[in-house]
Amino acid sequence: MKRHLKRINAQKTWKIQRRGIKFITRSNPGGMSKYFTMPVSNLLKYELKLASTTKEVKYIITNGDILINHKKITDYKYPVCFTDIISLPKTKEHYRMIITTLGILKPIPITEAESKIKILKIIGKSYVKGRMQLNLMNGLNLFFEKQHYKVGDSLIVTVPDNIVKEHLPLEKGALVLLYKGKHVGKTGILQEIKEKSVIVKTNEDVYETKKDYVLVVGKDKPEIKMTI
């Protein structure tokens, strides 16, 4: 796989200078599509402003000065995905990768307590050797003997041990984040669920969008910080 890609062809979810400099670091494949990922190198250079060269990025990684989902990484092309946790042990700072109303991936500061959990959507389910396997949006698979979770529901999962802490069903009255589509980054109350679409009421308006575009983030209020 190529190490770099032309900036002009980079995904629109990156807020980067696209002209004047030809190449930028390419992400390794991750659990999510490239639309929802950003390599650690770009994160440290352009978002957190902790490095100016790839050599500095590699030094930070080698020293263990950055953790993703509370795990040490070894590759400057490691893909940081939407909802992932970024931790800086020396300064005790924590960030969550979100997507803004401009459709840009951005790390936002969060508390230490929030750095230990993340919200993940169930995108598939199947039976494997008599057990239910849930496929989550970040590529994680969880197994259960018995459960009542449905595709489209969200789970609050602990980091890094992936223990389900809470279930957030996709149902009328749920608070959802639109993380895809032209209304990306907005939150609202789920008004109606159709076969393949949903109706969401935000502070600005009422929208009908694809069911696949919403992530349940709470009931009366967000369970964790997912917006600026």
Secondary structure, DSSP 4 states (H G I P E B T S, - for coil): --SEEEGGGS-TTS----SS--EEEPPPP-SS-GGGEEEHHHIIIIIS---SSHHHHHHHHHTT--EETTEE---TTPEEETT-EEEETTTTEEEEEEE-TTS-EEEEEE-TTGGGEEEEEEEEEEEETTEEEEEETTS-EEEESS----TT-EEEEETTT--EEEEE---TT-EEEE-SSTTTT-EEEEEEE-SSEEEEE-SS-EEEEEGGGEEEEESSSBSS----
